[in-house]
Amino acid sequence: MKYRKRRFANRRRRERFIMIPRDLLVHPDWTHRPAAARVIFVDMCKIHHHGSERGPSNNGRIGYGCAAGAKATNMSVATAYRMLKELRESGLLELRREGAFRVKAGDGRAAEWEITIYPIAGRASKPWGERRLHIEHWLLDCAAYKGLSNQAKCILIELMRRHDGGNNGSISFGGADGACAGFSTDVTERALTELERAGFLVQTAPAVPHLSHPRKWRLTMYEADRKSPTKDFMSDSRPSAEKSYSGFTGAGKSPKNVSMMRVPSRAVVPEVHASVGEVSNDRNELDDPLTNLATRVGETLATPDIRTSETHLEASPPAAGRLPVCEPVGAPSAQGYIKATKPADPAVNVSRAQPSPVARVVEPGDLFGGVLQSVPSPHDELRLELRAKLSQQRGTQSRLAEAVGLSRSTFAHALSGRAGFTPTAAAALRRWLDGEPLAGDWPTVPAAPEDKNAA
């Protein structure tokens, strides 16, 4: 009695699995099908259950639609429809009942299928041999398997087919062996790399190309050398690349990955903040306010839309040895508004126009408050002298460019300032400007015109 209870308890704890004939996995009906179609077929086999004392078999009434196929293959519904059609044409599936869409009058239903490799009431299964490949449901339901590509899933099934129970750790499989499963060498190599990274495979021996020996693998879901299976694909402790800056995978958080900020080339004038009350408002104390030339007759200045706490700053010209002082305009209540009229005299000195309240940009000066003078470079001096000389002597620009070894366009770009002369060309042009001809038939530099008003 105790033995019967223990046997029944072991039966209840046994994991569910599917059985696929091993001869089918090397048959053209399987290897000539697309990878997505094979994944859908394996997913449908999970729904099938054999008849037992618990109930009859559901073969012929397996409900499966395009949406379920799209979810299993991570593809579109239209692709899943084509894959189901492929399996139906190959004879692996038979449609027993058409599906129906959900309408207002009633509920929809999925199509009902029959898997021909399994028996059905009144018909025996197709003879595919006695050897079967057992794939447990927990393996097909794990997140690592669902995250694989369809080609990697098919290569994994092919490797599981080659496992005989005692060769785990010495399963030979390389890129060329993918032809047995209907894949090219490149697709097989990518699938093996994907399976190894996911934790389904562990390489135990490298390949020996000169002896035509492929790599050897160990399947982590099976035991090896009398050791329990490691099931590396079920562990989340494997290192994975983390996303970093701008979505790049594996990018480290280092200054090299951060874009450099643009640094201004001009000097920045420091800002001087002033609040109302700290600096006296002298704008309303002007004796002779000037008219606003930017308005028409009859127009008046409307009340500005600013708050009482806001302050407008106006930069004044910097004094010698002092920083620029910003003067506040003041609150709207303290400002006086002047009616703009057209001046009677059209000849108005525009230079005496009233400055705008918008802050003016002050050019940086030297340490003593003076204005820095720009010093032309030697290339700029050479360019200016050449343009002055060539304007007096027409038709020599092309000959001059040919003499110094430059093309006509390159010489024109350098003469206009868009490019620069080479050191050799600059030295030759400088000698020509000094009066030395570049060639025997070249005239010298034309002399400067005499001043008729000279005494």
Protein Blocks (a to p, Z undefined) as FASTA:
>chain_A
ZZmmmmmmmmmmpccdddddfklmmgfklmmpcfklmmmmmmmmmmpccddfkbccfehi
accdfklmmmmnopafklmmmmmmmmmmnopaccfbdcddddfkbccdddddddfkbcce
hiacddebjbdcdddfklmmpmklmmpcfklmmmmmmmmmmpgojagoiaccdfklmmmn
opafklmmmmmmmmmmnopaccfbdcdfknopacddddfkbceehiacfklmlpckbccd
dddeehighiacdfklpccddddfbdcdddddddehjaccfklmpfbdcddfkbcehiac
ddddddfkbccdddddddehiacddddfbjfklpccddddddfblbacfklpccdfbdcd
dddddfnopacdddddfklmmmmmmmmmmmmmghklmmmmmmnopafklmmmmmnopacc
dfklmmmmmmmmnopafbfklccdddddddfkbZZ
